[in-house]
């Protein structure tokens, strides 16, 4: 049975269980408790990893507080603008250095 490590902002989160489903070898039910101090106005992301290998198994994102749809859209627009800026700078660098 794999050992699952749960983290939020690189801080380990305790209080989780992994139980194999009877008659379904290799299939598990995973449950974890969200600590109250991890919830605030905004977004909290919990990452699940295999403790032995460090491989990421999945994640869970929790939105809490006031309606943040406008904030998310604004943040996404900002990220797109920054990505476009980086793409232009990278292309310019490639042209200036003769890289293909």
N, CA, C and O atoms as a DFTB+ gen file, in Angstrom:
400 C
 N C O
     1  1       0.861      -1.174       0.000
     2  2       0.000       0.000       0.000
     3  2       0.912       1.243       0.000
     4  3       1.828       1.343       0.816
     5  1       0.656       2.172      -0.906
     6  2       1.499       3.370      -0.948
     7  2       1.270       4.257       0.275
     8  3       0.190       4.262       0.867
     9  1       2.317       5.009       0.638
    10  2       2.184       5.997       1.700
    11  2       2.009       7.351       1.033
    12  3       2.824       7.753       0.203
    13  1       0.939       8.053       1.400
    14  2       0.632       9.339       0.794
    15  2       1.016      10.452       1.752
    16  3       0.712      10.406       2.944
    17  1       1.693      11.457       1.202
    18  2       2.038      12.649       1.970
    19  2       1.180      13.795       1.446
    20  3       1.088      14.005       0.236
    21  1       0.553      14.535       2.360
    22  2      -0.275      15.681       1.996
    23  2       0.438      16.946       2.471
    24  3       0.895      17.023       3.612
    25  1       0.526      17.942       1.574
    26  2       1.126      19.222       1.945
    27  2       0.265      20.370       1.448
    28  3      -0.469      20.246       0.468
    29  1       0.375      21.482       2.144
    30  2      -0.262      22.734       1.741
    31  2       0.786      23.816       1.973
    32  3       1.221      24.028       3.105
    33  1       1.193      24.502       0.905
    34  2       2.261      25.499       0.974
    35  2       3.537      24.893       1.550
    36  3       4.212      25.506       2.377
    37  1       3.854      23.685       1.101
    38  2       5.043      22.934       1.530
    39  2       5.050      22.558       3.005
    40  3       6.092      22.177       3.538
    41  1       3.900      22.661       3.673
    42  2       3.785      22.270       5.081
    43  2       3.003      20.961       5.133
    44  3       1.899      20.885       4.595
    45  1       3.556      19.926       5.773
    46  2       2.835      18.658       5.872
    47  2       1.493      18.813       6.593
    48  3       1.373      19.555       7.567
    49  1       0.503      18.101       6.092
    50  2      -0.841      18.114       6.680
    51  2      -1.119      16.726       7.234
    52  3      -1.021      15.731       6.516
    53  1      -1.466      16.664       8.514
    54  2      -1.763      15.385       9.157
    55  2      -3.258      15.083       9.043
    56  3      -4.050      15.929       8.626
    57  1      -3.614      13.880       9.415
    58  2      -5.030      13.523       9.481
    59  2      -5.580      12.980       8.186
    60  3      -6.626      13.432       7.720
    61  1      -4.889      12.008       7.589
    62  2      -5.422      11.404       6.379
    63  2      -5.325       9.881       6.476
    64  3      -4.501       9.331       7.206
    65  1      -6.190       9.229       5.717
    66  2      -6.207       7.768       5.701
    67  2      -6.286       7.269       4.267
    68  3      -6.861       7.921       3.395
    69  1      -5.702       6.108       4.043
    70  2      -5.751       5.438       2.757
    71  2      -6.188       4.010       3.036
    72  3      -5.504       3.271       3.744
    73  1      -7.322       3.626       2.481
    74  2      -7.890       2.322       2.757
    75  2      -8.129       1.581       1.443
    76  3      -8.744       2.114       0.519
    77  1      -7.637       0.356       1.375
    78  2      -7.870      -0.441       0.170
    79  2      -9.308      -0.947       0.160
    80  3      -9.837      -1.376       1.186
    81  1      -9.924      -0.889      -1.002
    82  2     -11.306      -1.347      -1.142
    83  2     -11.298      -2.874      -1.231
    84  3     -10.609      -3.451      -2.072
    85  1     -12.067      -3.517      -0.361
    86  2     -12.121      -4.981      -0.404
    87  2     -12.581      -5.472      -1.780
    88  3     -13.421      -4.840      -2.421
    89  1     -12.035      -6.579      -2.220
    90  2     -12.376      -7.208      -3.504
    91  2     -11.955      -6.370      -4.716
    92  3     -12.347      -6.688      -5.839
    93  1     -11.167      -5.306      -4.515
    94  2     -10.683      -4.492      -5.642
    95  2      -9.216      -4.152      -5.393
    96  3      -8.873      -3.020      -5.053
    97  1      -8.387      -5.126      -5.563
    98  2      -6.953      -4.974      -5.286
    99  2      -6.379      -3.781      -6.051
   100  3      -6.641      -3.599      -7.240
   101  1      -5.599      -2.984      -5.348
   102  2      -4.966      -1.831      -5.962
   103  2      -5.842      -0.599      -6.061
   104  3      -5.415       0.417      -6.609
   105  1      -7.078      -0.668      -5.535
   106  2      -7.988       0.478      -5.549
   107  2      -8.180       0.950      -4.116
   108  3      -8.477       0.156      -3.224
   109  1      -8.010       2.246      -3.904
   110  2      -8.013       2.801      -2.552
   111  2      -8.998       3.958      -2.417
   112  3      -9.356       4.619      -3.392
   113  1      -9.420       4.177      -1.182
   114  2     -10.197       5.366      -0.814
   115  2      -9.273       6.231       0.036
   116  3      -8.712       5.774       1.031
   117  1      -9.128       7.481      -0.374
   118  2      -8.258       8.407       0.351
   119  2      -9.121       9.492       0.968
   120  3      -9.942      10.108       0.290
   121  1      -8.929       9.719       2.255
   122  2      -9.657      10.777       2.967
   123  2      -8.652      11.610       3.739
   124  3      -7.696      11.084       4.308
   125  1      -8.884      12.933       3.751
   126  2      -8.017      13.779       4.553
   127  2      -8.825      14.911       5.169
   128  3      -9.860      15.327       4.649
   129  1      -8.318      15.388       6.285
   130  2      -8.959      16.464       7.020
   131  2      -8.296      17.783       6.639
   132  3      -7.072      17.910       6.688
   133  1      -9.111      18.757       6.261
   134  2      -8.583      20.078       5.931
   135  2      -8.472      20.864       7.224
   136  3      -9.485      21.122       7.875
   137  1      -7.258      21.253       7.612
   138  2      -7.104      22.014       8.851
   139  2      -7.736      23.395       8.714
   140  3      -7.627      24.034       7.668
   141  1      -8.391      23.847       9.767
   142  2      -9.074      25.137       9.747
   143  2      -8.113      26.281       9.438
   144  3      -8.492      27.242       8.770
   145  1      -6.876      26.186       9.917
   146  2      -5.937      27.281       9.680
   147  2      -5.446      27.332       8.237
   148  3      -4.808      28.306       7.837
   149  1      -5.736      26.292       7.448
   150  2      -5.363      26.301       6.037
   151  2      -6.407      27.000       5.176
   152  3      -6.161      27.298       4.007
   153  1      -7.570      27.259       5.759
   154  2      -8.635      27.937       5.025
   155  2      -8.615      29.423       5.347
   156  3      -8.596      29.826       6.509
   157  1      -8.619      30.221       4.296
   158  2      -8.667      31.662       4.453
   159  2      -9.365      32.241       3.233
   160  3      -9.785      31.494       2.349
   161  1      -9.494      33.541       3.173
   162  2     -10.084      34.145       1.984
   163  2      -9.129      33.947       0.822
   164  3      -8.060      34.555       0.772
   165  1      -9.511      33.112      -0.091
   166  2      -8.663      32.851      -1.243
   167  2      -8.625      31.383      -1.577
   168  3      -9.598      30.654      -1.389
   169  1      -7.489      30.968      -2.072
   170  2      -7.326      29.611      -2.586
   171  2      -6.288      28.859      -1.765
   172  3      -5.215      29.387      -1.472
   173  1      -6.611      27.632      -1.398
   174  2      -5.660      26.744      -0.730
   175  2      -5.542      25.488      -1.579
   176  3      -6.547      24.879      -1.944
   177  1      -4.307      25.102      -1.892
   178  2      -4.088      23.917      -2.710
   179  2      -3.348      22.873      -1.885
   180  3      -2.309      23.147      -1.284
   181  1      -3.904      21.687      -1.873
   182  2      -3.317      20.554      -1.154
   183  2      -2.724      19.616      -2.203
   184  3      -3.397      19.232      -3.160
   185  1      -1.462      19.254      -2.011
   186  2      -0.786      18.355      -2.938
   187  2      -0.640      16.985      -2.304
   188  3      -0.346      16.871      -1.114
   189  1      -0.846      15.942      -3.104
   190  2      -0.722      14.563      -2.648
   191  2       0.447      13.931      -3.392
   192  3       0.510      13.981      -4.620
   193  1       1.370      13.337      -2.644
   194  2       2.556      12.719      -3.251
   195  2       2.834      11.380      -2.602
   196  3       2.471      11.135      -1.451
   197  1       3.490      10.514      -3.371
   198  2       3.956       9.236      -2.844
   199  2       5.155       9.540      -1.958
   200  3       6.152      10.089      -2.426
   201  1       5.063       9.188      -0.693
   202  2       6.123       9.518       0.268
   203  2       7.459       8.872      -0.118
   204  3       8.514       9.470       0.092
   205  1       7.424       7.674      -0.671
   206  2       8.662       6.963      -0.989
   207  2       9.378       7.551      -2.202
   208  3      10.600       7.694      -2.194
   209  1       8.622       7.892      -3.243
   210  2       9.246       8.346      -4.489
   211  2       9.169       9.864      -4.680
   212  3       9.947      10.438      -5.441
   213  1       8.234      10.505      -3.989
   214  2       8.031      11.936      -4.189
   215  2       7.173      12.246      -5.399
   216  3       6.921      13.415      -5.691
   217  1       6.715      11.213      -6.117
   218  2       5.873      11.429      -7.294
   219  2       4.553      12.063      -6.900
   220  3       3.929      11.667      -5.916
   221  1       4.137      13.046      -7.672
   222  2       2.865      13.712      -7.402
   223  2       1.723      12.800      -7.826
   224  3       1.701      12.283      -8.943
   225  1       0.778      12.613      -6.914
   226  2      -0.370      11.749      -7.181
   227  2      -1.603      12.548      -7.566
   228  3      -2.465      12.053      -8.292
   229  1      -1.691      13.781      -7.085
   230  2      -2.847      14.612      -7.387
   231  2      -2.857      15.846      -6.520
   232  3      -1.906      16.132      -5.793
   233  1      -3.957      16.572      -6.614
   234  2      -4.104      17.786      -5.819
   235  2      -5.578      18.069      -5.595
   236  3      -6.451      17.513      -6.260
   237  1      -5.827      18.948      -4.642
   238  2      -7.187      19.381      -4.324
   239  2      -7.114      20.872      -4.020
   240  3      -6.322      21.301      -3.181
   241  1      -7.938      21.658      -4.702
   242  2      -7.948      23.095      -4.496
   243  2      -9.258      23.495      -3.830
   244  3     -10.337      23.080      -4.255
   245  1      -9.150      24.311      -2.775
   246  2     -10.320      24.752      -2.028
   247  2     -10.405      26.270      -2.135
   248  3      -9.442      26.977      -1.838
   249  1     -11.559      26.761      -2.558
   250  2     -11.826      28.191      -2.617
   251  2     -12.654      28.561      -1.404
   252  3     -13.665      27.914      -1.130
   253  1     -12.250      29.583      -0.675
   254  2     -12.987      29.974       0.524
   255  2     -13.093      31.494       0.595
   256  3     -12.296      32.216      -0.003
   257  1     -14.069      31.952       1.319
   258  2     -14.232      33.390       1.510
   259  2     -15.224      33.972       0.523
   260  3     -16.099      33.277       0.005
   261  1     -15.069      35.254       0.276
   262  2     -15.974      35.947      -0.623
   263  2     -15.787      35.450      -2.050
   264  3     -14.784      34.818      -2.383
   265  1     -16.783      35.754      -2.888
   266  2     -16.738      35.350      -4.282
   267  2     -15.471      35.892      -4.933
   268  3     -15.251      37.102      -4.979
   269  1     -14.642      34.980      -5.434
   270  2     -13.353      35.406      -5.970
   271  2     -13.263      35.212      -7.480
   272  3     -12.167      35.251      -8.039
   273  1     -14.386      35.005      -8.145
   274  2     -14.349      34.795      -9.584
   275  2     -13.668      35.942     -10.305
   276  3     -12.861      35.707     -11.204
   277  1     -13.973      37.184      -9.933
   278  2     -13.339      38.327     -10.586
   279  2     -11.843      38.328     -10.322
   280  3     -11.053      38.643     -11.212
   281  1     -11.447      37.973      -9.093
   282  2     -10.025      37.922      -8.765
   283  2      -9.304      36.873      -9.612
   284  3      -8.193      37.107     -10.087
   285  1      -9.943      35.718      -9.796
   286  2      -9.322      34.650     -10.567
   287  2      -9.184      35.083     -12.025
   288  3      -8.148      34.848     -12.646
   289  1     -10.212      35.706     -12.565
   290  2     -10.128      36.163     -13.949
   291  2      -9.039      37.209     -14.114
   292  3      -8.293      37.181     -15.093
   293  1      -8.942      38.118     -13.175
   294  2      -7.903      39.145     -13.240
   295  2      -6.520      38.510     -13.149
   296  3      -5.608      38.894     -13.882
   297  1      -6.365      37.550     -12.261
   298  2      -5.076      36.865     -12.115
   299  2      -4.728      36.096     -13.376
   300  3      -3.573      36.097     -13.800
   301  1      -5.710      35.438     -13.984
   302  2      -5.478      34.703     -15.222
   303  2      -5.088      35.650     -16.348
   304  3      -4.186      35.346     -17.128
   305  1      -5.754      36.788     -16.440
   306  2      -5.392      37.782     -17.454
   307  2      -3.962      38.263     -17.252
   308  3      -3.219      38.422     -18.221
   309  1      -3.570      38.496     -16.011
   310  2      -2.208      38.925     -15.713
   311  2      -1.203      37.843     -16.101
   312  3      -0.156      38.143     -16.674
   313  1      -1.516      36.598     -15.792
   314  2      -0.618      35.503     -16.146
   315  2      -0.476      35.378     -17.658
   316  3       0.622      35.139     -18.160
   317  1      -1.575      35.536     -18.386
   318  2      -1.508      35.472     -19.851
   319  2      -0.630      36.592     -20.398
   320  3       0.183      36.364     -21.294
   321  1      -0.791      37.796     -19.864
   322  2       0.013      38.928     -20.310
   323  2       1.493      38.680     -20.033
   324  3       2.340      38.975     -20.876
   325  1       1.807      38.144     -18.863
   326  2       3.199      37.860     -18.529
   327  2       3.763      36.765     -19.432
   328  3       4.921      36.836     -19.845
   329  1       2.951      35.754     -19.738
   330  2       3.403      34.687     -20.629
   331  2       3.671      35.243     -22.021
   332  3       4.674      34.890     -22.642
   333  1       2.789      36.108     -22.523
   334  2       3.013      36.727     -23.829
   335  2       4.304      37.545     -23.831
   336  3       5.056      37.514     -24.806
   337  1       4.563      38.275     -22.746
   338  2       5.776      39.063     -22.631
   339  2       7.005      38.149     -22.667
   340  3       7.985      38.452     -23.348
   341  1       6.954      37.041     -21.939
   342  2       8.066      36.098     -21.924
   343  2       8.285      35.463     -23.295
   344  3       9.426      35.269     -23.714
   345  1       7.201      35.140     -23.993
   346  2       7.337      34.554     -25.327
   347  2       8.013      35.536     -26.280
   348  3       8.896      35.152     -27.046
   349  1       7.599      36.805     -26.235
   350  2       8.215      37.813     -27.101
   351  2       9.697      37.974     -26.775
   352  3      10.528      38.040     -27.680
   353  1      10.029      38.037     -25.492
   354  2      11.426      38.197     -25.084
   355  2      12.249      36.984     -25.506
   356  3      13.391      37.139     -25.940
   357  1      11.698      35.797     -25.390
   358  2      12.420      34.587     -25.782
   359  2      12.651      34.558     -27.286
   360  3      13.743      34.222     -27.745
   361  1      11.626      34.909     -28.051
   362  2      11.776      34.938     -29.509
   363  2      12.830      35.964     -29.926
   364  3      13.651      35.694     -30.803
   365  1      12.806      37.140     -29.296
   366  2      13.779      38.184     -29.587
   367  2      15.192      37.684     -29.258
   368  3      16.130      37.895     -30.027
   369  1      15.325      37.029     -28.124
   370  2      16.629      36.472     -27.733
   371  2      17.118      35.454     -28.770
   372  3      18.285      35.464     -29.162
   373  1      16.220      34.589     -29.198
   374  2      16.601      33.578     -30.197
   375  2      17.044      34.234     -31.498
   376  3      18.018      33.796     -32.110
   377  1      16.344      35.274     -31.924
   378  2      16.713      35.965     -33.158
   379  2      18.056      36.674     -33.018
   380  3      18.873      36.651     -33.939
   381  1      18.284      37.301     -31.868
   382  2      19.526      38.045     -31.652
   383  2      20.740      37.137     -31.530
   384  3      21.840      37.515     -31.934
   385  1      20.555      35.955     -30.983
   386  2      21.677      35.035     -30.796
   387  2      21.814      34.027     -31.913
   388  3      22.767      33.249     -31.936
   389  1      20.862      34.031     -32.850
   390  2      20.922      33.099     -33.967
   391  2      20.506      31.695     -33.606
   392  3      20.735      30.763     -34.377
   393  1      19.892      31.525     -32.437
   394  2      19.411      30.202     -32.025
   395  2      18.170      29.856     -32.817
   396  3      17.378      30.736     -33.152
   397  1      17.995      28.583     -33.119
   398  2      16.835      28.168     -33.915
   399  2      15.662      27.854     -33.051
   400  3      14.602      27.489     -33.558
